[in-house]
Structure formats: C-alpha cells, structure tokens
Amino acid sequence: MQEKAMVNDTLASINGELVRFGEMIPQTENKELKQSLKQFRNACEQSQEQLYQIAREKSYYIPAAKATDEEIKHVKSLFAEGAM
C-alpha cells in the first residue's frame, strides 16, 4: 500500500473516531467516563492535527479553496434567519 493511501485512510479513520467521541460524550451521565472520553478525544485530535500537517507537507492532502466573503455572508445569513 502506498504511503499516501495509508495516511489518507488513517486521517479518515481518526475523523470517524472524533465523530463517535462527539456522539458519546454528551450521552453519558458518568462524570469519570465523560472525562476519560474527553481525554481520548483530545489525544485523537492531537494525532489528527499531526497527521494532517504531515499530509499537507507531502501534498497528500490539499484543502478546499477558502470561502469567499460572499459565501461567508450567505452562510451567516442562513443562521441569522434560522434556516439551518
């Protein structure tokens, strides 16, 4: 397997884990479990950021173009109108 594919697969996996932590944390009432999940999520975020930086440096990942001012204004207006 090529390095690029492995990095992208790992990033996708980490992102999936972050979604799952985001779902689990608010659903637990056990404070100790909640704290542990937050610690795991934070470590996962740090790993994701490190791998993301490596992927950027090696041009394995190219982020989407930045939103224009007009696009940003449009999205803000949707939230202001309660459309979302």
N, C-alpha and C positions, 0 to 999 in steps of 0.2 A: 504494500500500500504506500502511496506517495505521502510525503510529509504534509503537503498542503491539504490533502484529503483528511489526514488524521487530525490536523489542527482544526479544520472546519467541523469535523464530526464531534470533536471534543468541545468546541465552543457551543455547538448546538445542544449537546448533552448538558453542559453546565447551565445554559439558558433555561432548559427544561426543568432542571433541579431548582433554579431560582423561582420559577413559576410555582412549583409544588410547595416550596417553603412559604411563598406568599399566600398560598391557599391554606396551609396547615396552621400557621402562626395565629391568625385571628380565631381559629376554630377550637383551640384548646383553652381550657379553664385552668389547667395545672400550671402554676407560675414557674415552677422549675423546668418543666418540659418546654414551656414557651421561651424561657431564657436560653435553654440549650438549642432550640431550633433557630433562635436569632443568632446565636454564636456560629452555628453551622452555616446559616445564610451569609453572614458576614465573611466567613472564610471562603465560601463559594464565590462571593462577589470579588474578593481579592484575587482568587485564582482566575476568574473570568477576565478581570482587568489586565492581569499579567499576560495571559494568553492572547488577549486582544491586541496588546501592544506588540507582541512578537509577530502576530499575523499581519499587522499594519506595516511593521518594519520590513517584512519579507514580501510585501504586496500580495499576501494570500487573501487579504480582506480589504476591500475598498468600500468605505461607507457611502451611503447615498448622498447625492448632492444636498447642500444645505437649502433649507426652505427660504423662499423669497420673503421679503417684508409683506407683500400682498397675501401670500399663503398663510403667514403667521396671523395677520389681521383677520383673515377669513375664519380660521380655526378659533381664534379668541372670540369672534362674534358668535359663533355657534354655541360656545359655552355660555356666553352672556345671555343668549336668547333661550337657553335651556333646551336646545335641540339635541343635546347629546346625553 
